[in-house]
Amino acid sequence: WKLTPDDFRNRSHWKDYLVATEDMFAETDTPNAPWFPIAANVKEQSRIDVLRTVIDWLSDGYDLSPPPVDPALLKRAEKELRAKVD
């Protein structure tokens, strides 16, 4: 852990930081560019949550299901792989 005198000074301003954060959200959260708070206590889960949020936001109104497989390509894959491809 790296601990400096600034850490103690900054902690004394914690309430000010909270007010500034709330002000920032209130002034910059818009329908076209909303904020999405993500819990960050568990790094792996927070990264997954960020990706899900981005995908959900960008895909709103779009069908993200994969396109149908070209039957000719499927047939060739089965031949080349010598296996049934589903």
N, C-alpha and C positions, 0 to 999 in steps of 0.2 A: 504494500500500500504506500502510495505517495501522499504525504500529508504536509501541507505548508500553512503558514500563517493566513494566507488568503482563504483557505478552507474555513477557518474560524470566522474571519471577517464576513465571508459570503453567507455563512449560516445565520449570522445576525440580521441579514437582509432577506431571509426566506419569505416572510410575509409580503414584502415588496415584490419579490419575484413572482409569487402566486398571483398577485393583483395584476402585474404586467402581463403574465401569461393569459389570464382571463380577458384582459383588454385586447390583446393580440387576436385571440380567437374571435371575440365579438366583432372586431373591425375587419377581419380578413376571411371569415368563413362565409362563403357565398354559395348560391345554388350551382353555379358553374365550376366552382373550385372549393368544395367543402373540405373541412378537416375531418380526419378519421382517427380518433385516439386509439392507440394500440398499446396494450399492456406489454411491458418490456422486461418483466422479471425473469422470464425464461427465454433466452436468446433464440433457441430453435423455434419455439412456438410463436414468438413475436415475428420472426421472419416469415413463417408460414401465414400468419394472420395478415401481414402486409401484402404478400402475394395474392391471397384470396380477395382482399379488399380491392386491389388494383384490377384484378380480373373481373370482379363483380361490377366495379364502376365503369370500366372501359367496355364491357360486353353488354351493358344495359341496352336492350332493344335489338341485340344482334344474336343470331343463332350460331352458337359455337360448336354445334355437333359436327363431327367429321363428315366430309363429303363421301358419297358412295364409292366403293372400290370399283375400279375398272375391271370388268370380268376377264379381259384379255391379260391384264397384269396379274390377276389372281391365278389364272391358269398357268402363266409362265412361272410364277413363284412356286407353285406346287410342283411343276416339272423340275425346276432348278434345285429345289430343296428336297425333292423326293419325299414330300410329306403333304398331308392335307392341311391347307391353310384356311382358318375360319375367319 
